[in-house]
Amino acid sequence: MTEEERAQVESTIGHHFSHPEILERALTHRSHRQHSPNDDNERLEFLGDRVLGLVTSEHLWRTFPDWDAGKLSKGLARLVSAASVHAAAQRLGLGHFLRLGPGEEKTGGREKKRLLADAYEAVAAAIYLDAGLAAADKFLRRTLLEPALSGHDSGRGIATPDHKSALQEWLQQRSLDKAEYRLGRESGPDHQKMFEVEVWQGGRQLSSSSGRSKKEAEQDAARLALASLDAGQ
């Protein structure tokens, strides 16, 4: 990595490294043909996952003093999920800076959800090792926690299970097509409408459910679909 490239990465993530070799390792995927054993980002990703969990747990604990342990656990799961971390990596454009092998380059590795999420956690660990927990905390709050929480009305809804995202991750992990949500029918007067939603995937109906809003019906239908898929494995 040239000095110019490193300066660009540091500007993007908002941290100047005293030990730039750690940053380079954080952005090196194991497929990169020039790396030596343990010079890729897998060990850093392991550490970064724990740093993310600690920082996020404390942030939720301080931000929502009225939440019980159950809500805190659900909020933590949502914020550190692969979807949440991937979104943070995308906002930063981390894919542009990854060091990949030819195979990963050809198969779109810079856009792969898992690679980007791992790189983000590795960067968090690199910042932690370079400058301590306060610096890692600042990075994680600015790039993941604050954007994620602002998208949930300052936390309302973040402690509610997102069954649609869970279903989507289940399907993606098995290289299956996305789920499709179809509105079956509406019933009831305007002030008490009920919506029936069906979940379809791969040409078959997985489940259906009703709710007082389309969003509520979709979430419950996704929950039922996921339970059905898990039972059928």
C-alpha positions in Angstrom: 0.0 0.0 0.0 1.5 3.3 -1.0 1.5 6.4 1.2 -1.1 8.0 -1.0 -3.4 5.0 -0.8 -3.0 4.8 3.0 -3.8 8.5 3.4 -6.9 7.9 1.4 -8.0 5.0 3.6 -7.2 6.9 6.8 -9.2 9.9 5.6 -12.2 7.6 4.8 -12.2 5.9 8.2 -11.2 9.0 10.2 -8.1 7.6 11.9 -4.4 8.2 11.3 -2.3 5.1 12.1 0.9 5.1 14.0 1.4 1.5 12.9 0.2 1.5 9.3 1.1 -2.2 8.8 -1.9 -3.1 11.0 -4.2 -1.2 8.6 -2.8 -3.0 5.6 -3.3 -6.3 7.3 -6.9 -5.4 8.1 -7.7 -4.9 4.4 -5.9 -8.0 3.2 -8.2 -11.0 2.4 -6.7 -14.5 2.7 -7.0 -14.9 -1.1 -4.3 -12.3 -1.6 -1.5 -14.3 -3.1 1.3 -12.2 -1.6 0.3 -12.5 2.0 2.1 -14.8 4.5 0.4 -16.9 7.1 -1.5 -14.8 9.7 -0.9 -11.6 7.5 -4.5 -11.5 6.4 -7.4 -10.0 8.3 -9.0 -13.1 9.8 -7.3 -12.8 13.3 -8.1 -9.1 13.3 -11.7 -9.8 12.3 -12.0 -12.1 15.4 -10.8 -9.3 17.7 -12.8 -6.7 16.0 -16.0 -8.7 16.5 -15.4 -8.6 20.3 -14.5 -4.9 20.3 -17.7 -4.2 18.4 -19.7 -6.2 20.8 -18.2 -4.4 23.8 -18.6 -0.9 22.4 -22.2 -1.5 21.2 -23.2 -3.1 24.5 -22.0 -0.1 26.5 -23.5 2.4 24.0 -27.0 0.7 24.3 -26.6 0.4 28.1 -25.9 4.2 28.4 -28.3 5.4 25.7 -31.4 3.4 26.9 -31.4 3.3 30.7 -35.0 2.1 30.7 -34.3 -1.0 28.7 -34.2 -4.4 30.4 -31.6 -7.1 29.6 -33.9 -8.7 27.0 -34.2 -5.5 25.0 -30.5 -4.7 25.3 -29.7 -8.2 23.9 -32.1 -7.8 21.0 -30.7 -4.4 20.2 -27.2 -5.7 20.4 -28.0 -8.6 18.0 -29.5 -6.2 15.5 -26.6 -3.7 15.6 -23.8 -6.2 15.3 -25.6 -8.4 12.7 -24.0 -9.1 9.3 -26.5 -6.8 7.6 -25.7 -3.9 9.9 -21.9 -4.2 9.7 -22.1 -4.7 5.9 -24.1 -1.5 5.6 -21.5 0.4 7.6 -18.7 -1.0 5.4 -20.7 0.0 2.3 -21.1 3.6 3.6 -17.4 3.8 3.9 -16.7 2.2 0.6 -14.3 -0.3 2.1 -14.6 -2.6 -0.8 -12.5 -0.2 -2.9 -9.5 -0.6 -0.5 -9.5 -4.4 -0.1 -6.5 -6.5 -1.2 -7.9 -9.5 -2.9 -6.6 -12.5 -4.8 -7.4 -12.9 -8.6 -10.2 -15.4 -7.9 -12.1 -13.1 -5.5 -11.5 -10.1 -7.7 -13.1 -11.9 -10.7 -16.1 -13.1 -8.6 -17.0 -9.7 -7.2 -15.3 -10.0 -3.9 -15.3 -6.2 -3.3 -19.1 -6.4 -3.1 -19.5 -9.6 -1.1 -21.4 -9.0 2.1 -19.3 -11.3 4.3 -15.9 -10.0 3.0 -17.0 -6.4 3.6 -18.4 -7.1 7.1 -15.2 -9.0 8.0 -13.0 -6.1 6.7 -15.0 -3.6 8.7 -14.5 -5.6 11.9 -10.8 -6.0 11.1 -10.5 -2.2 10.7 -12.1 -1.7 14.1 -9.6 -4.1 15.6 -6.7 -2.4 13.9 -7.8 1.0 15.3 -8.1 -0.6 18.7 -4.6 -2.0 18.6 -3.1 1.2 17.1 -4.7 3.7 19.5 -6.8 2.0 22.1 -10.5 1.5 22.9 -11.4 5.2 22.9 -10.3 5.5 19.2 -12.2 2.3 18.3 -15.2 3.5 20.1 -15.2 6.8 18.2 -14.9 5.0 14.9 -17.7 2.5 15.6 -20.1 5.2 16.9 -19.6 7.5 13.9 -19.7 4.8 11.2 -22.1 2.2 12.5 -24.0 3.0 15.8 -25.1 6.5 15.2 -26.3 5.9 11.5 -28.1 2.7 12.5 -29.8 4.2 15.5 -30.9 7.4 13.7 -32.6 5.1 11.2 -34.7 3.6 14.0 -36.1 6.8 15.5 -33.3 7.1 18.1 -33.6 3.4 19.1 -37.3 2.7 18.9 -37.6 -0.6 16.9 -34.0 -1.6 17.2 -34.9 -4.0 20.0 -37.6 -5.6 17.9 -36.6 -8.7 16.0 -36.3 -8.1 12.3 -37.6 -11.4 10.9 -37.4 -10.2 7.3 -33.7 -9.5 7.6 -33.2 -12.9 9.3 -35.0 -14.7 6.5 -33.0 -12.9 3.9 -29.7 -13.8 5.6 -30.9 -17.4 5.8 -31.6 -17.5 2.1 -28.4 -15.7 1.2 -26.2 -18.1 3.2 -27.6 -20.9 1.1 -27.3 -19.0 -2.3 -31.1 -19.0 -2.7 -33.3 -16.4 -4.4 -34.7 -13.6 -2.3 -38.1 -13.9 -0.6 -41.0 -12.1 -2.3 -43.8 -10.5 -0.2 -47.2 -10.5 -1.9 -50.3 -8.7 -0.5 -53.1 -11.3 -0.4 -56.1 -9.2 0.6 -57.3 -6.4 2.8 -60.3 -6.6 5.1 -62.1 -4.5 7.6 -63.1 -0.8 7.8 -60.5 1.9 7.0 -59.8 2.6 10.6 -59.3 -1.1 11.5 -57.9 -2.6 8.3 -56.2 -6.0 8.3 -53.6 -7.0 5.7 -52.8 -10.5 4.7 -49.3 -11.0 3.3 -47.8 -14.2 1.6 -44.1 -15.0 1.5 -43.0 -16.7 -1.8 -39.5 -18.0 -2.7 -38.4 -20.0 -5.6 -41.9 -20.4 -7.0 -43.5 -21.7 -3.8 -45.4 -20.1 -1.0 -43.6 -20.4 2.3 -46.1 -18.8 4.7 -48.8 -16.2 5.1 -49.9 -14.0 8.0 -52.1 -11.0 8.8 -51.5 -7.8 10.7 -52.9 -4.3 11.2 -50.2 -3.0 8.8 -48.4 -4.4 5.9 -45.1 -4.2 7.8 -46.5 -6.1 10.7 -47.9 -8.8 8.4 -44.7 -9.1 6.5 -42.6 -9.5 9.7 -44.9 -12.2 11.1 -45.0 -14.0 7.7 -41.2 -13.9 7.5 -41.1 -15.3 11.1 -43.3 -18.2 10.1 -41.4 -18.8 6.8 -38.1 -19.0 8.7 -39.5 -21.4 11.2 -40.8 -23.6 8.4 -37.4 -23.5 6.6 -35.5 -24.4 9.8 -37.9 -27.3 10.6 -37.4 -28.6 7.0 -33.6 -28.8 7.2 
